[in-house]
Amino acid sequence: MTDNAQIPPVTDPQPSEWERLAALRNQLEGELFSLNKTALFDALTDAGISHVVVSFDGYGDSGQIEDVETRAGDDSIAIPTAMIEIAQAAWGQAEPERATVSIADAIESLAYAALEQTHCGWENNDGAYGDITFDTATRTIGLDYNERYTASENYTHTF
């Protein structure tokens, strides 16, 4: 027996409102990351800083920045107290929220943003640790990321 009835093609459902808002926020976050990065590197260059190394560590569903070291060449120097403007995406808003923050807060914000872009959930379970390096000469942010995990091997023998 054959059925000549047409089966309608399967189509992708329309994205939900949450998915639409999440996509807009992700796009805005990407644009703002680039703008915030430029503002921070301008401030670091003006302060004579050649490198910033941010050490992070997380596990057990929490994580934090452990240390921030700012360098001028081979010399360790204090983080400048200057303020800069950065912007962050807000859920459901097309326009970013702008804030004037210290350079230290801007470094922290961009460090967490870099982690979230590449390793969302880096602080969960066994977690991860590493360094995020801001290089003013190349105006790049490098991530040295070490992920922890628990392994288990099972052996069963019958004799």
C-alpha positions, -999 to +999 in steps of 0.1 A: +000+000+000+013+034-009+004+068+004+007+096-021+001+123+005+027+150+005+047+153+037+055+189+044+092+197+046+107+201+080+116+237+086+136+253+113+113+270+139+116+307+143+141+317+170+125+324+204+126+359+218+154+348+242+175+334+213+170+367+193+180+388+223+210+365+231+222+368+195+219+406+195+238+408+228+266+385+216+270+406+185+272+438+206+296+422+230+320+414+202+319+450+189+323+464+224+352+441+232+371+456+202+363+492+213+372+485+249+404+468+239+414+499+219+406+523+248+426+501+272+456+498+250+457+535+244+457+541+282+484+515+288+506+529+260+502+564+274+512+551+308+544+535+294+532+500+302+546+473+279+528+442+293+501+433+318+499+397+330+467+386+346+468+353+365+434+335+370+423+303+388+390+287+391+374+254+402+343+242+421+320+267+403+339+298+413+369+315+398+388+347+402+418+368+391+446+359+414+472+386+404+477+414+380+513+424+371+520+455+350+554+459+334+574+487+317+600+467+299+617+445+325+605+466+354+574+459+375+553+491+380+521+501+397+489+501+377+481+537+367+452+553+385+438+569+353+402+564+343+389+553+309+355+548+294+344+513+285+310+500+274+291+468+282+261+451+266+230+450+287+204+423+282+175+435+260+191+468+252+204+478+217+226+505+232+255+497+255+259+509+291+289+532+293+310+536+324+342+554+334+364+530+353+399+526+365+425+510+343+426+481+368+389+476+364+391+477+326+419+451+326+398+428+348+367+433+326+386+425+294+404+395+310+370+380+320+356+388+286+385+370+269+379+339+291+342+339+284+347+342+246+369+311+245+362+290+275+328+298+290+325+279+322+362+279+329+355+280+366+332+250+368+340+215+381+378+210+382+382+244+366+411+260+348+440+283+355+464+304+335+476+338+324+462+365+301+488+387+287+481+422+273+510+432+250+509+469+241+535+467+213+513+443+193+480+454+209+471+418+215+456+398+243+471+363+247+455+335+267+476+307+282+448+284+294+452+251+314+421+231+319+418+206+348+398+174+346+393+142+365+399+110+347+387+076+356+397+042+342+378+010+349+392-024+346+371-056+350+387-090+351+372-125+352+393-155+359 
